[in-house]
């Protein structure tokens, strides 16, 4: 992962030998000084800046710009000054025993496995931390032996765009680290680099034989490895040496283009092409991102919850977001954490930043659903919505200040940073068509609104796997009616309120069905802790009281009665449907009538799948199924039309998974709700996990974050059990997944192995899921 | 379940026939009027009082006291008046078609299955509601044919004490319903009834032949059924008819005595005797109860959460309970719901009454642990701790008013009701020794204090299966130090606070070990949502701020940061131990040092089992085990003594059960925490379940309350899986259960079938568990 190339085995004695052998004291002292600097930095941990400062001072004293203009004596003096730095910083002489140097260097390489950067890298890429790195010791060649020596890096194709052209940079009379370090500006290998306006001293011009040899070699290597290569080379006195070749890193756009090109070049097959792209990488292609060429200094780094870059003015409340939005301003919503009360602000903000919560917190889930950038769990921020201030690093940021967040890295940057929008190139469609032809898992999307459904369909969703009706309830125009309905102490008042909600819900569903044009739409009946709907602020209470003709005290008292200690495990989901059957009745009526209206108006036949959430016991579904069927059949017979609806349930509680055979008797389909299933299987609330999951990560207690990637040994076992039992009770039963995991490649592979029919994920993850589903066929070898 | 004996088939015509046949017009009209009254009450739903009023008016008009003194003409007039009542109340003539009467009566019997009383009875006794009742139609005999006719009920032994004596009551010239209704006072069958001072007209004296026949018959019946019989008989003109015999209801005390007596009489064997007692019934014998001879009118009825009667003055806060207690007054703590903050008041109150919460709410669990009566979820009560008022049925009850609660029935009664304390008779010990000889499950107790441990030991506990250390943390003297420890922002401050807690914890553990005298003591390391310890009230915040040298704002802000949305699934259990290892370290040190001190002082060798709570993943236990072993070994080597400690974990999350084999590698023992396991398997918070579990009960959605009786199909499957996998990984591993279910007979039977080593329950349930464990051997036929 971390590469360290060290000139090893230089001490006073070998340097004298080197000078003697090469007859070049300048080279000898320069090599030695470089070696001391690098060894001191990598092995002894002394800041490279100290040495660079000394070098700069000497160059300024001599009035020269290039290291090459320093004389041998200057460099000899520099060696002494460097040794003095080591003595001062480490209280010991620079080691003269080359064996000691070797082991010191080997140790430094091995220890690099545990640097903060490496740990973070592994965490993000879900690489296990047991393992470790290896260290290869080999003889050196030198690119700094004068004007016929050079060093450089090259890519066999353009890693930014994927264009097929040999591409690279080099430095004359330099070592590899000079190119990597970015201290001197490297030159192009050959003419024709895009954007180059001035002719440069290319390698092709300076050392044409070496260049042509390199050009031939790169073709050979790409052909051999059948992938775009990233090469490192050194030319020592006119002789070309290849130090390393490996598959090159590339942008998602380049990756897709290279894969598709290589298939048409006959280098690789379509299946291999599909395996070449990390599905998560596709995300890059769908969101505007920070311009990677602009260097940034984050004021804080949180968890990268939803990719892409967002730029806007800081607002501390949903209402403020709406107010600025109405004045034509872009905003970033900055909150300690978000809640469903913030939805109206989240709709208009460019992105969200929270101090608390993990990658599956409310803000993160909503952001991914909306395809908006989001950074969560940024704990160093002190966010105070009261005083409308965000404090970090001694600075105070107020409402209206510009802020940029990078949801791909978690970076929070003060001010306005430039964004770039990647283009979905033509190869993208070709590539995805290969994935679609191969995969057996269908891909649906989680979408609550016609707008979401349109995005999902554009990304290739084959249906809606989860339409959350509670989000429809939070619409500011409806909330007062919803509150009236839930606070009502008698069924009649409640029914009156529901009568007013019915046409609104019907319009919601009609919109979804229309966009999906006959593709299946799974509609989850209301699932939300009762109390989340309740008024809490004084103005909300007053408004509700006015609407209901109650006193504010009565509203407050009733709302207090409904307060819950653990709302996640409280009066929600089907429990609400069982205690308030008229709510589910209204929703079912709205679904059926929407289907009938649409059929009458357009001739379109819709396929609603009515889903009861949070079933723990077969009896709950049996009971609700009877209610749903009664209401549906009444609506159908009123309309006199045929409606091919089905009734099913989420499997999102351990007990539902364990008793899946019993529940299957009353269900036409199952959909795994792996967010809640993970929460209950682990006994961890994702909203509260931030405080300890961080410590768990540091101690490597969970191999993966189970809210990102399905926990195979626990949750996965329950899922396997449920699928086996359900299909034993009801062969061929339709089973899908609609948790956040439905868009995560490893989890999709698990779903494929379990034999699910579809995965459903947020619209912006649909392409990822399509590719991951195809890869699952290739990696498991199980084709349906 | 409900018995209805009807004189069927009387109409004008048959009455005339009856008079003709018996030559007794008085009997004819009296039978007819009784028939009209009973039929009207049972089938037509007309209040019996209306008829009784008419009868009383007539007797007063005639100046007679006994029905028998009314003449035939009076009764004929009464028949007419009764018919008029029927016409007025139901707008129809009293039916003259005997077939119509018959079907009306049969329908009434069948409908009795669904009366509120029957539904409630089934709920309490966990009888499924599918099923129904049967109705037998048979010919009548008449106990009201004059002075040589009679009717009565009898028990073959005393149902109150179990004493072996024939015992019963009868009425001359009467029908069965007269005895049951309690309108006329029945007479004893024979002399010698205890407490009878005046000679009465006994059946033995009045109809000696019948009495002796009855006496012989009862012996024969008891011998035949080998159980105490409850008989109903009628004498028609000197001829004895037995209407019914069945096993008689009896008090727990009588049940034990009868069982033990019957074994010594050779009627039944010991094993049959053990099956004769419902284990839950033993609870009666351990608590003072309301005097059953005193009639009560409850002002409200809640859920019976912890048995026994409590009488005291109403207090609305824990502090008020303490204040009244210090003035020598008994109190009943009345709260919307209780929390750990109320513990000091719960210690001094006689019993607890809450408006919210179910049978496993905080109040209920604490009450059963303390052996105090408790009624919970009494939702008709409006309890306002602010105004110190309890409102129900238009009445207001204030602090200091007397209140009685019956934790065996859920009744709440205004005023002071008399209590009786059952005696643990000698037969009890004999009986329990048979149970102990038979059972293979060990029985331990959940006890946190030496006092609890003593009670448990007296009831036969063979160890402590769960000592909850967080209860020790809530002691008012320690809470400020605990708060300091948890609020601390650095490890040093925290360690200083822990240093002060160490000697307190050590004393706690030493006390437990001393009482248990070498029996195993499972100590669960701290498990409590972090935030439950935090100060919330202004005075608590001020006090904490003073103690820590912080500003109140800083304390409030820090406490707010630690607030959780779903504390049950939050930063608690081993998660607290992992993020704050010094807390568990202090506890382990205290355990080991307590063992060593006690060994030095008394030579006693204690057996601590150190238990980590809320493990979800094997890595958590691996990590904690290393910490525990390090601290323990350090303490052991400091003391230079041998300490035979073991390290294990609760299995209380679905994931722990599923991956029990992986966890077993790091555990010496397992203990099922079925409270949390049920909560997470169902996704139901017991604190919030009250609002919907009631509706579930009415709709029969769950066969049992899963928090009372282990859910075999869900939680039970996880337990079986865990036992099989754990023992496969580590043969013979010790596995127990310490949830509330550990004291529930059906759950104990399941634990026996699963092959657990022990159950652990609250001290007052230990005898129940001992008996249930023995019964499990008999009913499953599986002996270890």
Interface residues (C-beta under 8 A of the other chain):
Chain A: X530 X562 X564 X565 X566 X567 X568 X569 X570 X571 X575 X576 X578 X579 X614 X616 X617 X619 X620 X623 X652 X653 X654 X655 X658 X659 X662 X676 X679 X680 X681 X682 X683 X684 X685 X687 X688 X689 X691 X692 X695 X696 X699 X700 X701 X702 X711 X713 X714 X715 X717 X718
Chain B: X530 X562 X564 X565 X566 X567 X568 X569 X570 X571 X575 X576 X578 X579 X614 X616 X617 X619 X620 X623 X652 X653 X654 X655 X658 X659 X662 X676 X679 X680 X681 X682 X683 X684 X685 X687 X688 X689 X691 X692 X695 X696 X699 X700 X701 X702 X711 X713 X714 X715 X717 X718
